[in-house]
Amino acid sequence: MRRLDTLAEELETHNKVGDSAKTSKEAETKVQEWLAVLARCLPTGRSRQRHRSRAM
């Protein structure tokens, strides 16, 4: 989450349109990678259902 926050801050600090366009394109790939990492860390719907049924 910190990495995504850092990317957002970088985008906010660029004043020139050209710089913002370049940085946003670079950030797009990084954001996709970090979202994939976060998605792997979260349980899926089936995992949560199994966990709930075991707890009961």
MDTraj code that builds the backbone (N, CA, C; nanometers):
import mdtraj as md
import numpy as np

residues = "MET ARG ARG LEU ASP THR LEU ALA GLU GLU LEU GLU THR HIS ASN LYS VAL GLY ASP SER ALA LYS THR SER LYS GLU ALA GLU THR LYS VAL GLN GLU TRP LEU ALA VAL LEU ALA ARG CYS LEU PRO THR GLY ARG SER ARG GLN ARG HIS ARG SER ARG ALA MET".split()
xyz = np.array([
    [0.0826, -0.1182, 0.0000],
    [0.0000, 0.0000, 0.0000],
    [0.0876, 0.1253, 0.0000],
    [0.2008, 0.1159, 0.0673],
    [0.2905, 0.2321, 0.0690],
    [0.3441, 0.2628, -0.0696],
    [0.3732, 0.1573, -0.1442],
    [0.4250, 0.1780, -0.2802],
    [0.3211, 0.2482, -0.3678],
    [0.1955, 0.2077, -0.3544],
    [0.0892, 0.2719, -0.4316],
    [0.0734, 0.4174, -0.3892],
    [0.0868, 0.4453, -0.2608],
    [0.0781, 0.5819, -0.2103],
    [0.1920, 0.6666, -0.2663],
    [0.3119, 0.6098, -0.2710],
    [0.4275, 0.6806, -0.3254],
    [0.4056, 0.7137, -0.4728],
    [0.3517, 0.6184, -0.5481],
    [0.3233, 0.6434, -0.6896],
    [0.2223, 0.7566, -0.7050],
    [0.1202, 0.7582, -0.6208],
    [0.0202, 0.8642, -0.6270],
    [0.0831, 1.0001, -0.5960],
    [0.1710, 1.0046, -0.4986],
    [0.2398, 1.1297, -0.4646],
    [0.3258, 1.1784, -0.5811],
    [0.3939, 1.0864, -0.6480],
    [0.4762, 1.1235, -0.7628],
    [0.3910, 1.1857, -0.8721],
    [0.2752, 1.1276, -0.8962],
    [0.1863, 1.1823, -0.9985],
    [0.1380, 1.3220, -0.9611],
    [0.1131, 1.3447, -0.8341],
    [0.0638, 1.4745, -0.7881],
    [0.1696, 1.5839, -0.7980],
    [0.2974, 1.5495, -0.7904],
    [0.4031, 1.6500, -0.7882],
    [0.4429, 1.6986, -0.9272],
    [0.4061, 1.6291, -1.0326],
    [0.4434, 1.6712, -1.1674],
    [0.3512, 1.7821, -1.2156],
    [0.4149, 1.8943, -1.2543],
    [0.3385, 2.0106, -1.2978],
    [0.3167, 2.0148, -1.4481],
    [0.4123, 1.9659, -1.5244],
    [0.4035, 1.9713, -1.6701],
    [0.3209, 1.8544, -1.7213],
    [0.2423, 1.8799, -1.8248],
    [0.1557, 1.7769, -1.8818],
    [0.2386, 1.6612, -1.9361],
    [0.3483, 1.6909, -2.0024],
    [0.4348, 1.5866, -2.0577],
    [0.4919, 1.4975, -1.9494],
    [0.5356, 1.5595, -1.8394],
    [0.5893, 1.4825, -1.7278],
    [0.4815, 1.3951, -1.6669],
    [0.3624, 1.4504, -1.6504],
    [0.2518, 1.3756, -1.5908],
    [0.2134, 1.2566, -1.6778],
    [0.2114, 1.2771, -1.8090],
    [0.1749, 1.1690, -1.9005],
    [0.2770, 1.0559, -1.8925],
    [0.4038, 1.0912, -1.8920],
    [0.5101, 0.9901, -1.8857],
    [0.5044, 0.9156, -1.7519],
    [0.4916, 0.9899, -1.6435],
    [0.4885, 0.9286, -1.5113],
    [0.3654, 0.8407, -1.4932],
    [0.2507, 0.8859, -1.5436],
    [0.1290, 0.8056, -1.5285],
    [0.1390, 0.6761, -1.6073],
    [0.2021, 0.6792, -1.7230],
    [0.2208, 0.5566, -1.8014],
    [0.3118, 0.4599, -1.7268],
    [0.4202, 0.5126, -1.6683],
    [0.5113, 0.4283, -1.5909],
    [0.4410, 0.3736, -1.4664],
    [0.3618, 0.4580, -1.4035],
    [0.2915, 0.4176, -1.2815],
    [0.1858, 0.3116, -1.3108],
    [0.1265, 0.3173, -1.4279],
    [0.0202, 0.2219, -1.4627],
    [0.0677, 0.0779, -1.4487],
    [0.1846, 0.0497, -1.5009],
    [0.2402, -0.0856, -1.4931],
    [0.2690, -0.1243, -1.3489],
    [0.3281, -0.0323, -1.2739],
    [0.3606, -0.0606, -1.1345],
    [0.2344, -0.0832, -1.0515],
    [0.1324, -0.0024, -1.0773],
    [0.0070, -0.0171, -1.0030],
    [-0.0555, -0.1526, -1.0317],
    [-0.0562, -0.1941, -1.1569],
    [-0.1111, -0.3252, -1.1912],
    [-0.0364, -0.4368, -1.1192],
    [0.0965, -0.4259, -1.1135],
    [0.1768, -0.5272, -1.0452],
    [0.1438, -0.5324, -0.8963],
    [0.1337, -0.4155, -0.8319],
    [0.1067, -0.4128, -0.6880],
    [-0.0359, -0.4547, -0.6562],
    [-0.1299, -0.4232, -0.7427],
    [-0.2667, -0.4692, -0.7204],
    [-0.2748, -0.6217, -0.7310],
    [-0.1964, -0.6785, -0.8220],
    [-0.1916, -0.8248, -0.8333],
    [-0.1328, -0.8869, -0.7068],
    [-0.0296, -0.8236, -0.6515],
    [0.0306, -0.8727, -0.5267],
    [-0.0720, -0.8670, -0.4146],
    [-0.1422, -0.7552, -0.4029],
    [-0.2441, -0.7410, -0.2989],
    [-0.3563, -0.8419, -0.3175],
    [-0.3955, -0.8657, -0.4412],
    [-0.5032, -0.9613, -0.4681],
    [-0.4645, -1.1018, -0.4235],
    [-0.3382, -1.1377, -0.4410],
    [-0.2932, -1.2700, -0.3971],
    [-0.2908, -1.2817, -0.2457],
    [-0.2805, -1.1696, -0.1771],
    [-0.2764, -1.1713, -0.0305],
    [-0.4147, -1.1836, 0.0314],
    [-0.5184, -1.1488, -0.0426],
    [-0.6544, -1.1531, 0.0097],
    [-0.7177, -1.2878, -0.0195],
    [-0.7968, -1.3393, 0.0743],
    [-0.8634, -1.4679, 0.0497],
    [-0.9727, -1.4526, -0.0555],
    [-0.9923, -1.5558, -0.1326],
    [-1.0993, -1.5549, -0.2315],
    [-1.2309, -1.5873, -0.1631],
    [-1.3401, -1.5738, -0.2327],
    [-1.4711, -1.6041, -0.1765],
    [-1.4794, -1.7472, -0.1260],
    [-1.4255, -1.8422, -0.2009],
    [-1.4291, -1.9825, -0.1603],
    [-1.3454, -2.0066, -0.0355],
    [-1.2303, -1.9412, -0.0261],
    [-1.1450, -1.9584, 0.0918],
    [-1.2154, -1.9082, 0.2159],
    [-1.2849, -1.7951, 0.2039],
    [-1.3574, -1.7405, 0.3190],
    [-1.4708, -1.8322, 0.3602],
    [-1.5398, -1.8912, 0.2634],
    [-1.6503, -1.9806, 0.2947],
    [-1.5995, -2.1037, 0.3690],
    [-1.4886, -2.1599, 0.3241],
    [-1.4310, -2.2773, 0.3901],
    [-1.3885, -2.2413, 0.5318],
    [-1.3281, -2.1238, 0.5462],
    [-1.2817, -2.0815, 0.6784],
    [-1.3996, -2.0636, 0.7731],
    [-1.5076, -2.0058, 0.7263],
    [-1.6257, -1.9859, 0.8098],
    [-1.6874, -2.1189, 0.8508],
    [-1.6955, -2.2136, 0.7565],
    [-1.7584, -2.3414, 0.7884],
    [-1.6752, -2.4210, 0.8888],
    [-1.5448, -2.4056, 0.8843],
    [-1.4576, -2.4739, 0.9809],
    [-1.4721, -2.4123, 1.1187],
    [-1.4970, -2.2821, 1.1251],
    [-1.5070, -2.2134, 1.2530],
    [-1.6361, -2.2504, 1.3247],
    [-1.7357, -2.2934, 1.2519],
    [-1.8648, -2.3240, 1.3138],
    [-1.8641, -2.4585, 1.3717],
])
top = md.Topology()
chain = top.add_chain()
for i, resn in enumerate(residues, 1):
    res = top.add_residue(resn, chain, resSeq=i)
    for name in ("N", "CA", "C"):
        top.add_atom(name, md.element.get_by_symbol(name[0]), res)
traj = md.Trajectory(xyz[None], top)
